[in-house]
């Protein structure tokens, strides 16, 4: 056994994952999520500086910092790991529905527009 060869179990897991991604059209869904995030109404908020990202990995940058942003989002049923009180990361599961994405964006919009 060598460290530079792929352990059989890990290789089997990778192959299985790739098959699942292809079978369930996950990449097609990621493109739909990306389009939804890029064209979201949240982009029109006066408090939003920029919505940026690719695929299903996005961030909403606000013009100003919001104290207790993470707690405010949690109060709206949205658990987000905030590092800066002006940047909201969005990284949904790749198999999320567009309704779920709308729900997340709605919670973010409610939170930032209350402040």
N, C-alpha and C positions, 0 to 999 in steps of 0.2 A: 504494500500500500504506500502510495506516495502522496505528498501534500499537494502536488500540482495536478493530480488527476481528480476528476469529479466523482465524489462518492455516489454510488448508485441510487441511494434513497433521495438525495438532493436532486439528482438529475431527473428522477421519476416525478418528483414534485414539480419541477420546472416544466417538464413536458405536459403534465396534467393541467397546470395553470394556463399555459399557452393554448391548449385545446379548449379550455373553458372560455377564455377570452374570445377566441374565434367563434365558438359555437353560440355564445350569447350576444354576439355583436357588440361587445363592450366598447370597442373603439368608436363605433358609430354613435353610441350613446354619449361618449366623451365629447364628440364634436357637437352634439346637440346641447350638452351642458355648457360648453364653451360659448356657443352662439347665444344661448339664453343669458349668460353672465355678461357678455359684451354688449348686448342690446337691452339690458335691464333698465327699468325705470329709475333705479337707484342712481344711475349715471346722471340723472337730471336734478338731483338734490343739490341745493346751494351749499350744503355742508360737505359734499363729496368732492374732493380734489381730483381723484382719478380711480378708475377701476381697471386693474391690469392683471394680466395672466395669460396662461396658455393651457389648453386642455381643460382639466377640471381643477387646476391649481391657480387660485386667484387671490387678490388682495384688494380691499377697499381702503383707499387712503383718504383721510378726512383733512380738511383745512386746519382745524384746531384740535388740540388734545381734549378729550372728554374724561374728566375724573371719574373713576369707578366704571369705566366702560365695560369691563369684563362682568362686573356684578349686574349692571343694567341689562346686558345681553342675556345673562343667566336668568334674570327675572322675566325675560321674554322667552324662556325655554330654549335658549341657544347656548350651548357650551362651546366656548372658543378660547383658545390659548392666546391671550393678548400679551405681547411683549412691550408694546408702545401704545399709549392711549389714543393714538391717531391712525392706527393701522389694524384692520380687521382681516385676518387670513380666512380664506374659504377653500377648503379641501374636502369636498364631499366624497363619499364612496363612489367609485366609478360606475356603479349600477344604479345610482339614484335616479328617481323619476323627475321629470320636469316640474311636476306639482311639488315635490319635496324641495327642489331648488327655489321655486316661487315662495314657498313657506319660509325658507331661510332668509331670502332677500326681504320678505315682508317684515320679519322680526328685526332684521338689521335696520331697515328703514324706520320702523316704529321707534326703535331705541335712539337712533341718532336725531330724529326729528323731535323727540321729547326734550332733548337737552338744549 
